[in-house]
């Protein structure tokens, strides 16, 4: 059924072509059928794309989606300069082109599937609620802004708005893409902070410029576009690391966190739909509520700590070998003699030491998180609280760590971490990577 999605999209578009070609609005029945066809078809295509991104790394996923956003902005703008027949051809072609690109990557996806290790994790209810609430809040305020602007704006989705939005989205994607490309470690916060900033600014300037001006809506729309990119990166991470199918993640999950908020926002805006002119008091009230919701969400719902916990690599710092030792015969991290790297271990961040030792013993990303907290002296209850995981998951990870490190107590774990010869471990990991090549 991989071609079913593009076919449904094409049928949905063709249903309203006769009206659009004559410059008139589509009939209600045609519009409903077109919405059903394009909506269902787009959902099927996105499910296929989501399945592909279930095997893509976080940084690569963010870069590719940002590049796609740049391309989409340019294509959307170019459509205004093409005749109607050419526009129709481009729109009909895009879904089929997407499926063709996915088919080319099918073999590599299958190879990755065979290498993929089962983590046995489930996203905690607390974290799932946090992501959903944040998406609902941003979706609600954005949907509200979108509908209010369509009712009171002077240039509702015309060429001038399309020009500004395309340029703004393109520049935002370029800036973030460059920052992510040259960053040694990509964090989801790189996308999250601009989203919060743009949405807050967009609503904050409403009282000064008015609800009918394009600038506030433009800024909020670009911010929400980046938020959709952020959601896609998060969902691809969920599909890759946790035990959920791509249908569950990109079907139910994406619909829940994105569509729900937008619909609620549009319904709320209809409360003010009969007001011809919004007075200053109403504008200030709308702005204050929206900005407050955004700030509260960033500080108390989807916080930096929650994102770091979700990424499974909080405050990761790179390890740089202290010495280029090549004469080490045994890389087991237990050197304690005078003058060894043990004396200089305080110069290496604790997280970096745990990361290196974890890679040496082939710990999973989440096991390294638990290993790091145990090395800090945290008990099981504190590990559960900081990583937002269940007690059973903590016990399972701890048991696996002890087995892989061949230890039996937390004190032995701390001793191993403190006496590790990180230079020797680093050299051994380098040999492993070279042997794989």
VEXDREN-2710 file (C-alpha; in Angstrom, 1 decimal):
% VEXDREN-2710
k/r/px/py/pz
1/UNK/0.0/0.0/0.0
2/UNK/2.9/2.4/-0.3
3/UNK/1.4/4.0/-3.4
4/UNK/-2.1/4.3/-1.8
5/UNK/-1.2/7.5/0.0
6/UNK/0.0/9.5/-3.0
7/UNK/-3.0/8.2/-5.0
8/UNK/-5.4/9.4/-2.3
9/UNK/-3.7/12.8/-2.2
10/UNK/-3.9/13.1/-6.0
11/UNK/-7.6/12.2/-6.0
12/UNK/-8.3/14.7/-3.2
13/UNK/-6.6/17.5/-5.1
14/UNK/-8.3/16.7/-8.4
15/UNK/-11.7/16.9/-6.7
16/UNK/-11.3/20.7/-6.3
17/UNK/-9.3/21.5/-9.4
18/UNK/-12.4/22.5/-11.5
19/UNK/-13.4/25.1/-9.0
20/UNK/-9.9/26.4/-8.5
21/UNK/-9.1/26.6/-12.2
22/UNK/-12.1/28.9/-12.6
23/UNK/-11.1/31.1/-9.7
24/UNK/-14.0/30.2/-7.4
25/UNK/-14.2/28.6/-4.0
26/UNK/-14.8/24.8/-4.0
27/UNK/-18.2/23.5/-3.3
28/UNK/-18.7/22.2/0.3
29/UNK/-19.1/18.6/-0.7
30/UNK/-16.0/18.7/-2.9
31/UNK/-14.1/20.4/-0.2
32/UNK/-15.0/17.7/2.4
33/UNK/-14.2/14.9/0.1
34/UNK/-10.9/16.6/-0.9
35/UNK/-10.0/17.0/2.8
36/UNK/-10.7/13.4/3.5
37/UNK/-8.6/12.2/0.5
38/UNK/-5.6/14.5/1.1
39/UNK/-5.7/14.1/4.9
40/UNK/-5.8/10.2/4.7
41/UNK/-3.2/10.2/1.9
42/UNK/-0.8/12.5/3.7
43/UNK/-1.1/10.5/6.9
44/UNK/-0.1/7.3/5.0
45/UNK/2.8/9.0/3.4
46/UNK/4.0/10.4/6.7
47/UNK/3.7/6.9/8.3
48/UNK/6.1/5.6/5.7
49/UNK/8.5/8.6/6.2
50/UNK/8.3/8.0/10.0
51/UNK/9.2/4.4/9.6
52/UNK/12.3/5.4/7.7
53/UNK/13.2/7.9/10.4
54/UNK/12.9/5.3/13.1
55/UNK/16.4/4.3/12.1
56/UNK/18.0/7.7/11.7
57/UNK/20.2/9.3/14.3
58/UNK/19.0/12.4/16.1
59/UNK/21.4/14.9/14.5
60/UNK/21.0/13.5/11.0
61/UNK/17.2/13.6/11.5
62/UNK/17.2/17.3/12.5
63/UNK/19.5/18.3/9.7
64/UNK/17.5/16.4/7.0
65/UNK/14.2/17.8/8.2
66/UNK/15.7/21.4/8.3
67/UNK/16.9/20.9/4.8
68/UNK/13.5/19.7/3.7
69/UNK/12.0/22.8/5.4
70/UNK/14.3/25.0/3.3
71/UNK/13.3/23.2/0.1
72/UNK/9.6/23.4/1.0
73/UNK/9.8/27.1/1.7
74/UNK/11.4/27.7/-1.7
75/UNK/9.0/25.5/-3.6
76/UNK/6.0/27.1/-1.9
77/UNK/7.2/30.5/-2.9
78/UNK/7.9/29.5/-6.5
79/UNK/4.4/28.3/-6.9
80/UNK/3.2/31.9/-7.0
81/UNK/5.2/32.5/-10.2
82/UNK/4.0/29.4/-12.1
83/UNK/0.8/29.0/-14.2
84/UNK/-2.0/26.9/-12.6
85/UNK/-1.2/23.8/-14.6
86/UNK/2.4/23.8/-13.5
87/UNK/1.4/24.3/-9.9
88/UNK/-1.0/21.4/-10.2
89/UNK/1.7/19.2/-11.6
90/UNK/4.2/20.0/-8.9
91/UNK/1.6/19.4/-6.1
92/UNK/0.6/16.0/-7.6
93/UNK/4.2/15.0/-8.2
94/UNK/5.6/15.6/-4.7
95/UNK/3.9/12.7/-2.8
96/UNK/5.0/10.2/-5.5
97/UNK/8.5/11.6/-5.4
98/UNK/8.5/11.1/-1.6
99/UNK/7.6/7.4/-2.0
100/UNK/10.4/7.0/-4.6
101/UNK/13.0/8.4/-2.3
102/UNK/11.8/6.1/0.5
103/UNK/12.0/3.0/-1.8
104/UNK/15.6/3.8/-2.5
105/UNK/16.5/3.8/1.2
106/UNK/14.5/0.6/1.8
107/UNK/17.5/-1.7/1.6
108/UNK/19.6/0.3/4.1
109/UNK/16.6/0.4/6.4
110/UNK/16.3/-3.3/6.4
111/UNK/20.0/-3.7/7.1
112/UNK/19.7/-1.3/10.0
113/UNK/16.7/-3.2/11.3
114/UNK/18.8/-6.4/11.6
115/UNK/21.5/-4.6/13.6
116/UNK/19.0/-2.8/15.8
117/UNK/19.1/-3.9/19.4
118/UNK/15.9/-4.1/21.5
119/UNK/16.1/-1.8/24.5
120/UNK/12.9/-3.0/26.2
121/UNK/12.1/0.5/27.4
122/UNK/8.8/2.3/27.5
123/UNK/8.4/6.0/27.6
124/UNK/7.2/6.9/31.1
125/UNK/3.7/8.2/31.6
126/UNK/5.1/11.4/33.2
127/UNK/7.3/12.3/30.2
128/UNK/4.5/11.4/27.7
129/UNK/2.1/13.7/29.5
130/UNK/4.7/16.5/29.5
131/UNK/5.3/16.2/25.7
132/UNK/1.6/16.1/25.0
133/UNK/0.8/19.1/27.2
134/UNK/3.5/21.2/25.7
135/UNK/2.3/20.3/22.2
136/UNK/-1.3/21.1/23.1
137/UNK/-0.4/24.5/24.6
138/UNK/1.7/25.6/21.6
139/UNK/-0.8/24.1/19.2
140/UNK/-3.7/25.9/21.0
141/UNK/-2.1/29.4/21.0
142/UNK/-0.9/28.9/17.4
143/UNK/-4.2/27.7/16.2
144/UNK/-5.9/30.6/18.0
145/UNK/-3.5/33.1/16.3
146/UNK/-4.0/31.4/12.9
147/UNK/-7.8/31.6/13.0
148/UNK/-7.9/35.1/14.5
149/UNK/-5.6/36.4/11.8
150/UNK/-7.6/34.8/9.1
151/UNK/-10.7/36.7/10.4
152/UNK/-9.1/40.1/11.0
153/UNK/-6.0/40.2/8.8
154/UNK/-5.7/42.4/5.8
155/UNK/-3.7/40.0/3.6
156/UNK/-4.9/36.6/4.6
157/UNK/-2.4/34.1/3.3
158/UNK/-1.7/36.2/0.2
159/UNK/1.5/36.6/-1.7
160/UNK/3.1/39.1/0.7
161/UNK/2.5/36.8/3.7
162/UNK/3.8/33.7/1.7
163/UNK/6.9/35.7/0.7
164/UNK/7.7/36.8/4.3
165/UNK/6.9/33.3/5.7
166/UNK/9.1/31.5/3.1
167/UNK/12.0/33.8/3.7
168/UNK/11.7/33.7/7.5
169/UNK/11.3/29.9/7.6
170/UNK/14.2/29.5/5.2
171/UNK/16.5/31.7/7.2
172/UNK/15.5/30.1/10.5
173/UNK/16.2/26.7/9.1
174/UNK/19.5/27.7/7.6
175/UNK/20.7/29.3/10.9
176/UNK/19.7/26.2/13.0
177/UNK/21.0/23.8/10.4
178/UNK/24.5/25.5/10.4
179/UNK/24.5/25.5/14.2
180/UNK/23.6/21.9/14.4
181/UNK/26.0/20.8/11.6
182/UNK/29.0/22.3/13.3
183/UNK/28.0/21.3/16.8
184/UNK/30.0/18.4/18.2
185/UNK/27.0/17.2/20.2
186/UNK/23.4/17.9/19.1
187/UNK/20.9/18.5/21.8
188/UNK/17.1/18.8/21.3
189/UNK/17.3/22.1/23.2
190/UNK/19.0/23.6/20.1
191/UNK/15.6/23.5/18.4
192/UNK/13.5/23.9/21.6
193/UNK/14.8/27.3/22.7
194/UNK/14.1/29.2/19.4
195/UNK/10.6/27.8/19.4
196/UNK/9.8/29.2/22.8
197/UNK/11.5/32.5/21.9
198/UNK/9.7/33.1/18.6
199/UNK/6.3/32.2/20.0
200/UNK/6.7/34.4/23.0
201/UNK/7.9/37.4/20.9
202/UNK/5.0/36.9/18.4
203/UNK/2.4/37.2/21.1
204/UNK/4.2/39.9/23.1
205/UNK/4.1/42.4/20.2
206/UNK/0.3/41.9/19.5
207/UNK/-0.8/44.8/21.7
208/UNK/1.6/47.2/19.9
209/UNK/0.9/46.1/16.3
210/UNK/-2.6/44.7/16.4
211/UNK/-4.1/41.3/15.7
212/UNK/-4.6/42.0/12.0
213/UNK/-0.9/42.8/11.3
214/UNK/1.1/40.0/9.6
215/UNK/4.3/40.3/11.7
216/UNK/3.0/38.7/15.0
217/UNK/1.3/35.9/13.1
218/UNK/4.4/35.5/10.9
219/UNK/6.8/35.1/13.9
220/UNK/4.4/32.6/15.7
221/UNK/4.0/30.6/12.5
222/UNK/7.7/30.3/12.0
223/UNK/8.1/29.3/15.7
224/UNK/5.4/26.6/15.3
225/UNK/7.1/25.4/12.1
226/UNK/10.2/24.8/14.1
227/UNK/8.1/23.1/16.8
228/UNK/6.8/20.7/14.2
229/UNK/10.4/19.9/13.3
230/UNK/11.2/19.5/17.0
231/UNK/8.3/17.1/17.4
232/UNK/9.4/15.0/14.4
233/UNK/12.9/14.7/15.9
234/UNK/11.5/13.7/19.3
235/UNK/9.1/11.1/17.7
236/UNK/11.9/9.6/15.6
237/UNK/14.0/9.2/18.8
238/UNK/11.0/7.6/20.5
239/UNK/10.5/5.2/17.6
240/UNK/14.2/4.3/17.6
241/UNK/14.9/3.9/21.3
242/UNK/11.7/2.8/22.8
243/UNK/9.5/-0.2/22.2
244/UNK/6.8/1.4/20.0
245/UNK/5.9/0.8/16.4
246/UNK/6.2/3.6/13.8
247/UNK/2.4/3.5/13.4
248/UNK/2.0/4.1/17.1
249/UNK/4.5/6.9/17.2
250/UNK/4.0/8.7/13.9
251/UNK/0.3/7.9/13.6
252/UNK/-1.4/8.2/17.0
253/UNK/1.4/10.2/18.7
254/UNK/1.9/12.8/16.0
255/UNK/-1.9/13.3/15.5
256/UNK/-2.4/13.6/19.3
257/UNK/0.3/16.2/20.0
258/UNK/0.0/18.3/16.9
259/UNK/-3.6/18.2/15.5
260/UNK/-5.3/18.3/18.9
261/UNK/-3.9/21.6/20.0
262/UNK/-4.5/23.3/16.7
263/UNK/-8.2/22.2/16.6
264/UNK/-8.7/23.5/20.2
265/UNK/-7.1/26.8/19.4
266/UNK/-9.3/27.3/16.3
267/UNK/-12.4/26.5/18.3
268/UNK/-11.4/29.0/21.0
269/UNK/-10.8/31.7/18.5
270/UNK/-14.4/31.3/17.3
271/UNK/-15.5/32.7/20.7
272/UNK/-14.2/36.1/19.4
273/UNK/-15.3/35.6/15.8
274/UNK/-18.2/38.0/16.1
275/UNK/-16.0/40.8/17.3
276/UNK/-15.3/43.1/14.3
277/UNK/-12.6/45.1/16.1
278/UNK/-10.6/43.8/19.0
279/UNK/-9.9/46.6/21.6
280/UNK/-6.6/47.2/23.3
281/UNK/-7.8/45.5/26.5
282/UNK/-8.7/42.3/24.7
283/UNK/-5.4/42.3/22.8
284/UNK/-3.4/42.8/26.0
285/UNK/-5.4/40.0/27.7
286/UNK/-4.8/37.6/24.7
287/UNK/-1.1/38.4/24.7
288/UNK/-0.6/38.0/28.4
289/UNK/-2.4/34.6/28.5
290/UNK/-0.4/33.2/25.6
291/UNK/3.0/34.4/26.8
292/UNK/2.3/33.2/30.3
293/UNK/1.3/29.7/29.0
294/UNK/4.5/29.5/26.9
295/UNK/6.7/30.6/29.8
296/UNK/5.0/28.2/32.3
297/UNK/5.3/25.3/29.8
298/UNK/9.0/25.9/29.3
299/UNK/9.8/26.3/33.0
300/UNK/7.5/23.7/34.6
301/UNK/6.3/21.2/32.0
302/UNK/8.9/20.5/29.3
303/UNK/12.0/21.7/31.1
304/UNK/15.6/21.5/30.1
305/UNK/16.1/18.7/32.6
306/UNK/13.2/16.7/31.1
307/UNK/14.8/17.0/27.6
308/UNK/18.2/16.0/28.9
309/UNK/16.7/13.0/30.6
310/UNK/14.8/12.0/27.5
311/UNK/17.9/12.3/25.4
312/UNK/19.6/9.9/27.7
313/UNK/22.8/11.9/27.6
314/UNK/22.6/14.8/30.1
315/UNK/25.4/17.3/29.9
316/UNK/27.6/15.0/27.9
317/UNK/31.1/16.2/27.6
318/UNK/33.8/14.8/25.3
319/UNK/36.7/12.9/26.6
320/UNK/40.1/13.9/25.4
321/UNK/42.9/11.4/26.1
322/UNK/45.5/12.8/28.6
323/UNK/48.4/10.9/26.9
324/UNK/48.9/9.2/23.6
325/UNK/50.0/5.9/25.1
326/UNK/50.3/3.1/22.6
327/UNK/52.3/0.5/24.6
328/UNK/49.4/-0.6/26.8
329/UNK/48.9/-4.4/26.6
330/UNK/45.9/-4.6/28.8
331/UNK/43.2/-1.9/28.5
332/UNK/41.2/-3.1/31.5
333/UNK/40.5/0.1/33.5
334/UNK/42.3/-0.7/36.7
335/UNK/45.6/1.2/36.7
336/UNK/46.5/2.8/40.1
337/UNK/50.2/3.2/40.0
338/UNK/51.7/6.6/40.8
339/UNK/51.9/8.9/37.9
340/UNK/49.1/7.1/36.0
341/UNK/46.0/8.8/34.7
342/UNK/44.3/7.9/38.0
343/UNK/46.1/10.8/39.7
344/UNK/44.7/13.1/37.1
345/UNK/41.2/11.8/37.0
346/UNK/39.8/14.9/38.7
347/UNK/40.6/16.8/35.4
348/UNK/38.2/14.6/33.5
349/UNK/34.4/15.3/33.9
350/UNK/32.6/12.6/35.7
351/UNK/30.1/12.2/33.0
352/UNK/32.8/11.8/30.4
353/UNK/34.6/9.1/32.4
354/UNK/31.3/7.2/32.8
355/UNK/30.6/7.6/29.1
356/UNK/34.0/6.2/28.1
357/UNK/33.9/3.3/30.6
358/UNK/30.3/2.5/29.5
359/UNK/31.4/2.3/25.9
360/UNK/34.3/0.0/26.8
361/UNK/32.0/-2.4/28.6
362/UNK/29.3/-2.1/25.8
363/UNK/26.7/-0.5/28.0
364/UNK/23.6/0.9/26.3
365/UNK/22.9/4.7/26.3
366/UNK/20.4/4.3/29.1
367/UNK/22.6/2.0/31.1
368/UNK/25.3/4.7/30.9
369/UNK/22.9/7.2/32.4
370/UNK/22.2/4.8/35.3
371/UNK/25.9/4.1/35.6
372/UNK/26.6/7.8/35.9
373/UNK/24.1/8.4/38.6
374/UNK/25.2/5.3/40.6
375/UNK/28.8/6.5/40.3
376/UNK/27.6/9.8/41.8
377/UNK/26.4/7.8/44.8
378/UNK/22.7/8.0/44.0
379/UNK/20.4/5.2/45.3
380/UNK/17.8/3.4/43.3
381/UNK/15.0/5.8/44.3
382/UNK/17.0/8.9/43.3
383/UNK/17.9/7.3/40.0
384/UNK/14.2/6.6/39.3
385/UNK/13.4/10.2/40.2
386/UNK/16.1/11.8/38.0
387/UNK/15.6/9.7/35.0
388/UNK/11.8/9.5/35.3
389/UNK/11.7/5.7/35.0
390/UNK/10.0/2.9/36.9
391/UNK/11.6/1.0/39.8
392/UNK/11.6/-2.2/37.8
393/UNK/13.5/-0.4/35.0
394/UNK/16.1/0.9/37.4
395/UNK/16.6/-2.6/38.8
396/UNK/16.9/-4.1/35.4
397/UNK/19.5/-1.6/34.2
398/UNK/21.5/-1.9/37.5
399/UNK/21.6/-5.7/37.2
400/UNK/22.8/-5.5/33.5
401/UNK/25.5/-3.0/34.5
402/UNK/26.8/-5.2/37.3
403/UNK/26.8/-8.2/35.0
404/UNK/28.7/-6.4/32.2
405/UNK/31.2/-4.8/34.7
406/UNK/31.6/-8.1/36.6
407/UNK/30.9/-6.4/40.0
408/UNK/28.3/-6.9/42.7
409/UNK/27.9/-3.7/44.7
410/UNK/27.6/0.0/44.1
411/UNK/30.9/0.6/46.0
412/UNK/32.7/-1.7/43.5
413/UNK/31.2/0.4/40.7
414/UNK/32.5/3.6/42.2
415/UNK/35.9/2.1/42.8
416/UNK/36.1/0.9/39.2
417/UNK/35.1/4.3/37.9
418/UNK/37.7/6.1/40.1
419/UNK/40.6/3.8/39.3
420/UNK/40.0/3.6/35.5
421/UNK/42.9/4.1/33.2
422/UNK/41.0/6.3/30.7
423/UNK/43.9/6.5/28.3
424/UNK/44.1/2.8/28.0
425/UNK/40.4/2.5/27.6
426/UNK/40.4/5.2/24.9
427/UNK/43.2/3.4/23.0
428/UNK/41.3/0.1/23.2
429/UNK/38.1/1.8/21.9
430/UNK/40.1/3.3/19.0
431/UNK/41.4/-0.2/18.1
432/UNK/37.8/-1.6/18.1
433/UNK/36.7/1.2/15.7
434/UNK/39.6/0.6/13.4
435/UNK/39.1/-3.1/13.3
436/UNK/35.4/-2.6/12.3
437/UNK/36.5/-0.5/9.4
END
